[in-house]
Amino acid sequence: MNVIRLSTALGRYPHTAALLDGRVASPLLALDPVEVKPISRAFAPMVRESRFDVSEMAIATFLMAKAWGKELVLLPVAVAARFQEPALLCRADSGIRGPEDLRGRRVGVRAYSQTTGLWLRGRMQEAHGVAPQDVAWVTFEDAHVAEYRDPPFVERAAPGKDMLAMLRAGELDAAIFGYDLPGDAGLRPVFPDPDAAGRAFRAAHGFVPVNHLVVVKAAMARDRPEIVTELLRLFGVAAGDAALPRGRAALDPAIVVAMRYALEQGLLPRKMSIDEVWAGLPAGLG
């Protein structure tokens, strides 16, 4: 039997390394890794061009892509999840003492549609009374979904501007970073106790926010469901006992809240159902 080779864009984590290195074998499939750093650079090509057979994708990007009818199918596999509060930073000498102080302030974020921003804005609104439009958001990139346009309370930084440099210089009052936080003693978290804020989120919602999932081309899921079945098996073997949600039942709570946040923040053109999110996943999987 000929082995099916799948172009695959995945970040390297402890729970994906065995897949990327070929140490988890399959008689049916072989994953051909495409190196993209940071992995977020793979999301727009996947949404706009279906460039890969299998791709990691931020939850916000996927929900937006699904709402705009992109031919992608979500797999019930999370590859990145974390509490978001440590990613919101201000200058150490700032007068900001908590998220409530961000009203009327200029806050940088790579893109308004970035998933870390989605989770933080949602939590700031529900727990601290700070609505998205209460903040002057400054962005540096477009959304991965080409059809999307930022809300009127979002502005674009001038070409060539750097978010970290702007924060250090006081041109921004705060900024949202991703996984690679700047190691800068001149910066500190906006949340006075980020760990306690993360625990409060979990107490309120029952889960750790999910950042990245896995998607495949819709045509492949439709025409070759056995490929999706085998992919899920491979991800399960590679993940081992990694503390990440797998399966629809485990992921649905996070997706439902993310959908609500995205709609409230103007990231979605319409309301979606959870069944629509999972549309195209072969029957019996998840």
N, C-alpha and C positions, 0 to 999 in steps of 0.2 A: 504494500500500500504506500502510495506517495504521501510524504509528510507535507502538510499545509504550512507554508511559511507566512507569518503575520508581522507586518511592520508594527512596531510597538514603541510608544513614547511613554516611559515611566520614570519617575524619579527614583534615585537609589536610596532605599531605606533598608534597615535590617530585615524587614519582612518582604522586600521585593528583590533583594540581591540575588537570591538563589534562582529566581526566574530570569533575571537579566544575565546571569552568568551561565545559564543552561544546566544548573545542577539539579533542577526539578525537571525530569524528563517526561515526555509524552510520546506514545506511538502515533498520535494523530497530528500534533502541532509542534511547530518550532517558532519561538519568538525571535524576531530579528530586531534587537534594540536600536533605536534611533536616539543618539545622544542630543538632548536639548537642555541647556542650562541658562537660566533656571527653568524648571519644568513648566512654569507658567507660560513660557514662550511657545509651547506646543498647543495651547488651548485655542488661540485664534485660527491657526491653520487647520485644526481639526474641525472647528465650527464652520469655517468659511469655505474650506476646500475638501473636507473629509480626507485629509492627507495621510492619516494612519489607519490601520485596521483596528488597533487597540490604543487607547490613550487615557492617561490620567486626565482628570478635569475637575476644576473647582466647582463646588456645588452651586454657587451663584451663576457661574457661566453656563452650567448645564440647564438650570431652570430657565434662564433667559433664552437659551438656544431652543429648548423644547417649546417655549411659548411662541417663538417665531418660526416654528415648523421645521427645524433642522433635522436631518435624517440621522439621528443618533439614538442609540438604545443604552440605557443605564444598566450597569451590572450591580448587584447588591454586594458591593465590595468597597469598603473604605480603606484608603491608603494613608490618610493623614487626618488627625483629629487632635484638638488641643483647646485649652482655655485661651481666650483672645486678649484678656486684659493686660498682660505684660507688653503687648505690641503697641499700645497707645502711650507715647512719650511726650514729655515737654522738657524745657530747660530746667536744670536743677535750681536755678535762681528765680524761676517763674513764681508768680503769685497764685497760680492755679493750684487748688487744693483738692480737687475732685472733678468728676465729669460734669457736675452742675455748673462749674465755672467756665465751661466751653461755650456757653450761649454767647453769640455775637463774636466769637473768636474765629481766627483763620486756622483751619486744621488741614494738613496735607495728607493725601493718600494717593498711592500709585494710580488707581483708577477708581471712580465712584462705585463701580461694579465689583471691586475686589472683595473676595469672600470675607477676609478679616474685617473689613469695613462693614459689610452686611451684618455680621454678628455683633460687632461693637455698637453700631447705630441702633440696632434692635434692642439691645440690653440697656443702652443709655436712655432710650425712650420709655421702656416699660418700667425700669427700676429707678430712674433718676429724673424723669420728666423732661428730658432734652430731646426734642423732635429733630429729625434730620434737617428741616428748614431753619432751625434755630442756630445752625452753625454755617459759617462760610467755608465751604469745602474747596480745596485747591487740588487739582489733579494734574497728572503728568502724561497720561496715556488715555486712548480711547478704550471703550469696552471691547471685549473679544467678539461680541455679536455686532456686526457692522450696522444693523438696522437701528440700534439703540442710540438715543440722544440723552445727554445728561439733563437733569432738572435745572431750572433757572437759577437756583441758589448754589450752583457749582460753577467754578471758574477754572480755566486752564492756565497753568503757570506759563510764563514766557518761555519760548524755545531756549534750550540749553540750561535752564535752571535745574538745580539738583535739590531734592527734598531735604536731605540731611543738612546740606549747607544752608538752606533757607531757615531751617529750624535753629541751627546754631547761631545764625545771624539775627534772629528775632523777626525775620520776615514771615514766619509761621509761629503760631502760639503752641501748636502741638502737631503731631504727625503719627500716622499709623504705619507701622512697618510689618514685614512678613516674618518668615522663619529666622532670617538672619538679622538679629537685632544688633544695632551698632554698639560696640563696646566703648562707651564714652562716659566718663565720670561726670561730664557736664550735663548729662541728661538723666531723667528719672521717670518712672511711670506716673501717669495722670491719676490712676487709681491708687489711693494711699496704701492699700494692701491688696495687690493683685491676686494673691492666692486665696484670700478670703472672698474676694469678688467672684472668682471662679467657682468656689464651693457654693456660693449663694446661687449662681446660675444653675448648677447641677441640682441643688435642692429645689429650685423652682421648676425645672424642666425635666429632670431625670436622666440627662445625658451630657456627655462632653461634646461641644460643637464639632461638627464634621466639616473639614475644609475640602478635602479632595476625595473623589470617587473614581470609578473607571467606566469608560464608555466604549462602545464598538459601533461600527457602521451598521445602520439599520438593515441594509440589504443582506449583509452577512448573517445577522441574527434571524432574519426572515427565511433565507434560502438554505442556510446551513446551521440549524439549531444545535446540532451535535458539537459544533465548534464552541458555542457559548457554554454548553454543558462541560466540556473539557477545560475551557478557560477557568470556570469557577472551581473546578477540582484543583487545577494547578495553583490558583491563588490561595486556596485553602491549605494545600500542602506547604507552600512557601511561607505562609503567615505563621504556621505553627500555633503557638500560644500567645501571639501578639494581641495586646489588649485593644483591639479595634472592632467596631461593630461589623457584623457580616449577616446578610440575609435581610429580606424586606422587613420582617417584624422588628429587628433591631434598629434598622435605619429609618423606618417610617416616622418616628417621633421627631427626629432631627429635620427630616425633609419637610414635614408639616410646618414646623416653626420657621424654617428658612423660607418657605413659600410665603408665609404670612409677613415676615419681615420684608421680603423682596417686594411684595405688593404695596405695603405701607410706604416703602422708600422710593417708589416710582421706578423700580427696576423691571417690572413686568407690565406688559400692555393689557393683561387681563388676568382674572382669577383662574387657577388650574386646580384639578382634582389630583389626589394621590394616584389614582388609577392612570391618569394621563401621564404622570411622571414615569410610571413603569411600563407604559405602552411599548410593545415590541419585544419585551422579554419573553422568551419562549415559555409556553405553559409548563407548569410544574417546577419551574426554577425559582429560587429565592426563598 
